[in-house]
Amino acid sequence: MTPDFTKMFDPSHMQQAMQQNWQQMSQQWQKMMAMQPMMTSEQPSLEAMKQVGSLLTETMSKCTEAQMQYCQSSMEDCIGAMRELSSAKGLDEYMQKQTQLGQKAAEKAQMTAQQMASQWQKTQSQCTDLISPSLLQGMSWNSAKAASKPASKA
């Protein structure tokens, strides 16, 4: 999460963040594929990886849609805000309205960011649930294989 709130909904920043996330996921995928020979059965692992890919794709789609909806409604809110601010009678009323509108916009942005973070957290948990059994199966297979080997004499 970036400390600069303005970058949270900047399309160029989001694209860069999505590319970084995709690279990290690709690296994790490569690590998983490197571990493939250690696993007893390839089919369950491949099925889990397909499900992980589907979950990630679905999450990216949902988050992108949420961002687009946020951008669209923000533009509509901006038009409404300009109308409301233009009806202010005096500087004090203008400043009050501007403060209220700014607070409303910040709350909306925070809610959208929280929804997206929640979606990613849910996806991460689901991916972990899918991948963990394959990893545990691979570790138990390696443990059994190591235990079955006779100890070598030094």
Solvent accessible surface area in square Angstrom, and as a share of the most:
residue,aa,sasa,rsa
1,M,182,0.81
2,T,36,0.21
3,P,140,0.88
4,D,59,0.30
5,F,95,0.40
6,T,107,0.62
7,K,89,0.38
8,M,22,0.10
9,F,31,0.13
10,D,54,0.28
11,P,98,0.62
12,S,75,0.48
13,H,44,0.20
14,M,39,0.18
15,Q,110,0.49
16,Q,97,0.43
17,A,27,0.21
18,M,52,0.23
19,Q,101,0.45
20,Q,94,0.42
21,N,57,0.29
22,W,137,0.48
23,Q,111,0.49
24,Q,104,0.46
25,M,30,0.14
26,S,41,0.26
27,Q,103,0.46
28,Q,112,0.50
29,W,104,0.36
30,Q,119,0.53
31,K,135,0.57
32,M,20,0.09
33,M,66,0.29
34,A,77,0.60
35,M,60,0.27
36,Q,18,0.08
37,P,102,0.64
38,M,69,0.31
39,M,12,0.05
40,T,69,0.40
41,S,42,0.27
42,E,104,0.47
43,Q,116,0.51
44,P,67,0.42
45,S,2,0.01
46,L,61,0.30
47,E,75,0.33
48,A,9,0.07
49,M,10,0.05
50,K,127,0.54
51,Q,75,0.33
52,V,12,0.07
53,G,35,0.33
54,S,70,0.45
55,L,36,0.18
56,L,26,0.13
57,T,84,0.49
58,E,85,0.38
59,T,2,0.01
60,M,32,0.14
61,S,67,0.43
62,K,87,0.37
63,C,9,0.06
64,T,50,0.29
65,E,99,0.45
66,A,26,0.20
67,Q,14,0.06
68,M,111,0.50
69,Q,104,0.46
70,Y,33,0.13
71,C,47,0.28
72,Q,117,0.52
73,S,30,0.20
74,S,35,0.23
75,M,127,0.57
76,E,102,0.46
77,D,63,0.33
78,C,68,0.40
79,I,92,0.47
80,G,33,0.32
81,A,18,0.14
82,M,121,0.54
83,R,170,0.62
84,E,70,0.31
85,L,23,0.11
86,S,93,0.60
87,S,65,0.42
88,A,23,0.18
89,K,175,0.74
90,G,49,0.47
91,L,132,0.65
92,D,118,0.61
93,E,57,0.26
94,Y,79,0.30
95,M,100,0.45
96,Q,118,0.53
97,K,34,0.15
98,Q,83,0.37
99,T,91,0.53
100,Q,115,0.51
101,L,38,0.19
102,G,41,0.39
103,Q,110,0.49
104,K,124,0.53
105,A,57,0.44
106,A,53,0.41
107,E,96,0.43
108,K,50,0.21
109,A,3,0.02
110,Q,96,0.43
111,M,106,0.47
112,T,11,0.06
113,A,8,0.06
114,Q,106,0.47
115,Q,101,0.45
116,M,19,0.09
117,A,51,0.40
118,S,64,0.42
119,Q,39,0.17
120,W,72,0.25
121,Q,130,0.58
122,K,110,0.47
123,T,2,0.01
124,Q,125,0.56
125,S,60,0.39
126,Q,65,0.29
127,C,13,0.08
128,T,73,0.43
129,D,98,0.51
130,L,48,0.24
131,I,35,0.18
132,S,38,0.25
133,P,78,0.49
134,S,8,0.05
135,L,46,0.23
136,L,112,0.56
137,Q,65,0.29
138,G,5,0.05
139,M,108,0.48
140,S,67,0.43
141,W,83,0.29
142,N,49,0.25
143,S,69,0.44
144,A,63,0.49
145,K,101,0.43
146,A,68,0.52
147,A,88,0.68
148,S,89,0.57
149,K,127,0.54
150,P,125,0.78
151,A,101,0.78
152,S,108,0.70
153,K,197,0.84
154,A,155,1.20
